[in-house]
């Protein structure tokens, strides 16, 4: 009788230990599965972490953007770049972008680059937007070889009270072009419908994510 009781106790302990082991393994696998989901759905995670987001607008607009994160940035900042924006200083392009750190969006910027056979060495631009002229003097103009035998010159400026009126007009433009006033000669670039739509989408997403236009 005692032997039977001992066997029963041993069996009970073994079953309990097996159940505990299965339970721990299940939790471990569940945790790994959740990590994969977060990695594969970055936009959904951003939406959950960002406060006061217009979720309908966010979902409508996010497909127009590529999200970038620098793995060496301790703040974990996410950069919202238009899907059509070039990866390198090459070709003609104009677009806006912004950053998100934690649940705040900021650093709204305007970038324009131009590729040419010869150096323009420009310091001033004239935008012609739906028949209205806007003069603009960009800061920190950079340049390098475009890799095609041409050269590329560009500026990447914060959007502020000096250029917001231009950006706003571009976002709703029907026809827009810019004359780049070089040292020896000028170059005119006509913006495409995609260029204009890109700027409009960026301002809309920035606003939907509760970005502030303190200079408006």
Number of C-alpha atoms within 10 A of each C-alpha: 6 7 7 9 10 11 12 12 11 12 12 12 12 12 12 11 12 11 11 12 11 11 11 11 11 11 11 11 10 11 11 10 11 11 10 10 12 13 11 11 10 12 17 14 13 16 17 13 13 17 13 14 20 15 13 9 14 19 13 11 15 17 11 16 19 15 14 12 14 11 9 7 9 7 12 13 17 19 20 23 21 22 14 14 17 15 8 9 21 21 16 17 19 20 25 25 25 22 21 22 13 14 15 16 21 17 14 21 18 20 17 17 20 22 22 18 11 10 17 20 17 19 16 15 19 16 22 20 19 14 12 9 14 15 14 15 12 19 13 10 16 13 17 14 14 18 11 12 9 15 20 24 23 23 18 18 18 19 21 16 12 13 18 17 15 18 21 14 20 24 21 15 19 14 15 23 19 18 16 21 17 15 12 9 11 13 14 14 14 14 19 15 12 11 20 21 16 25 22 21 20 25 20 17 24 23 17 17 23 18 21 13 15 7 11 9
